[in-house]
């Protein structure tokens, strides 16, 4: 125990007083050392305004439930831009529930184990360390349970069954949604869905069963960047709005956030772009959204865990800058994983060739690409010629030529971009953590020509919308043109005739 018996009794009395127990905002103000010197909260007076609003709504709900014959459930859906402090609020709700709803069960779920461990649970650990009653609980990689002495005291003195008294990080499975079921506690249940926009309907349906017992302590929170204009999270703001309290938050309105970053994103990708709407304004994509690749597919690939198979081939895509404001970009992909993606500014062709050659020479045999795909339009042709002279496995790709297989595309560029979309839609691939790449992939629009063929807007058209050239994304698109992508590592392409016109089948890797 952290305190003497009399101090511990005093702490319990304060936390379990009506003023703290039934007022989550007061709990947060009481439990953490706001403004205290030599602590991480030294420069902070308390929660942000949007966080206070949600905590106050919880207090209002608790008070109203005290006057009802049949208590109601609390449902709150929060759609927001990035960087506003969602994970902190999630941590506070968990700690409030554990500290004041003794015996209750809290389930926290997200789309990937990485997301749960590195973001949600890591944030919980930070705030738990700072809390005045941290010694009441014991945290592991996926659970928080009462400390043995606290558990014993609750069972002995308060006669509370602690068998279901815990907070747990739990993944869901669309293939087996029933595995997510079975959570019940007469003391209360709290379900928190992080990045809920990506959680499918079967999981929402199963989750309804968590709240079948008519206890007053039933809380369901969903938090997400609103990446999709379909699905149950979207419905909670639209067709099922009457069942949920809704909060939409523009990151620019939140105090203490990086305003320059948000403004830069808007200037870079356009105020009407999907990226700006979702990542900054906390708004859902337009119903008539004509972006090639939905943002939720891209974000899903960043957050996903994927195992790299050793015998999968490595391919490089090299997009060569065409204009002074553009960057050259190199994408390294092995199978279903983009290992690395880099951009190079203010570099002439010989310098770029030198970088690629040095990178190739420094790599081990297993790390070397089986193909290096270079867009030959414009300055790229010179890069191809130079790298061939140096005996690198380079192949020029003319993205303006006819598509290789699907005749409903205007050109190869459109086919390659939709190949990325199909690749991401398989949901077994991984992208690196790179905000620039994410934004670039979600930026281009498409339209139909008079002959019914799909056309991706050109880089010039994107510039007119105030959007920079998607150099990194184009480098990734080039890897989709690789003939090596159709191999499983058993065949070599070093004997390939590099002067042969590109008409290879587009096949997704892995």
C-alpha positions, 0 to 999 in steps of 0.5 A: 500500500502506498499510504498509511491506513488512515490516509488510505481510508481518507483517499477512498472516502474522497474518491467515492464521494458523490461529488467525485464518483458521480462527476467524471470531470471532478474525478479527472481534476482530483486524480491527476496532478494538474499544474503541479511542479516537476510533473508532466502536467506542470504546464496544464491546468486541466482537460481541454474544453472538448474533453470537459464537454464529454465528461460533463455529459456523463455527469448529466446522464448519471444524475438523470439516471438517478431519477429514472425507474429504469436506468438508461445506457450512455452512448457517445460517438466522437468523430474528430480530426487528429491530435486532439487528445482522444487517447487521454480521454479514453484513459481517464474514462477507464480509470474513472470507471475502475476507481468508482464503479467497483466490480465493473468490466471495461473493454477497449477494442481497436483494429490492430494489436499494435494500435491497442498496445502502442497507442491506447494501452500505452496512454493508459499507462502514462495516466495510470502512473500519474493518478493519485490511486495508481496503487489500487491497480496492477497493469499488464500488457492487455489488462488492468486489475485490482492490486491483490491487497485492494481486491482482498479489501473489496471482497472482505469489507465491501462484499464485492465480487471481483471476478469480472472487475478489470479493464481489458484490451481486446481485439475483434474478428469479423470472421468470428464476431461471437468471440467478442461476445460474452461480456457481462457484469451486474456492476456495470460495463463500459465498451470503448471502440477506438478508430471505430470507423473501421469496425464492421457491423457484426462487431457492433451487433455482438456488442449490443449484448454487453449491455443486456443487464439493466444496470445504471453503469452502462457506457458505450463510447466510439472514437474515430477519424471519420474515414468512411461514409458507410458502416455503423460508425457513420450510421451513428451520426446519420440513420441511427443518430437518435440512439447516440450522442454525437460530437464532431470536433475540428482539430483547429478548434482545439487548444494546445494542438499544432495549428501550423500542421493543420493549416499546412495540410489544408494548404497542401491538399485543399480545403475540400479534399478528403484528407482535410475533411477527415484528418483536420475537420473531423467530417465524413468524406462526401457521399459522392466522393470521387477519390481513387483510394478511400482514406480508411483503406490507407490508414488501415494499412498503416495500422495493420500488422503483417508478417513479411515472407522471406522469399517474396521478391523486393521491387523498387519504384522510382518516380523522377521529378518533372518540375522544380517543385516536385521531388523524386521518390523511391519506394521499396516493397517486399511482397505485401509490405512497403519497407521504406519510401523516401523523397529527394528534393533539389537533386539532378538526374546524375545525383539521383542515379548515384543515390540509387546505385549506392543504395543498390551496391550497399544492399545485401543480395537478399535486400536487392530488388529484382526490378527497379521500375522507373517512369520514363515520361519526361526526365525518367528516360535519362535515369533509365539509360544511366542505370542500365549502363550501370547494370542495375535491373531497371525497367522503364514504365510509360504510364501514359501508354494503354493499360496492360489488361483492363481496357476500362482504364484510359491508360496505365497510370489509372490501372496502376493506381486502381491496382494499389486500391485493390491491393489495399482492399485485400487488407493483408498489406502494410504501409509505413508510418508516413503522413505524406504518403497517406495524404498523397494516396488519398488525394487524386480524383478520378472521372470517366471519359466520354468513351466510358474509360476511367481517368486519374486526374493529372499532376497538373490538374492536382496543382490547379486544386492546390495539391502537390504532386503525389511523388511517393504515391506514384513511386508505390504505383510503379511497383505494381507494374513489376513482373517480379510481383508475379513470382514467389521468389523462385524465378529471377528477372535479371535475364529480362530484356529491359528494352522490351515494351511493358505489357506485363500483367498487373498482379498483386503481390503475395 
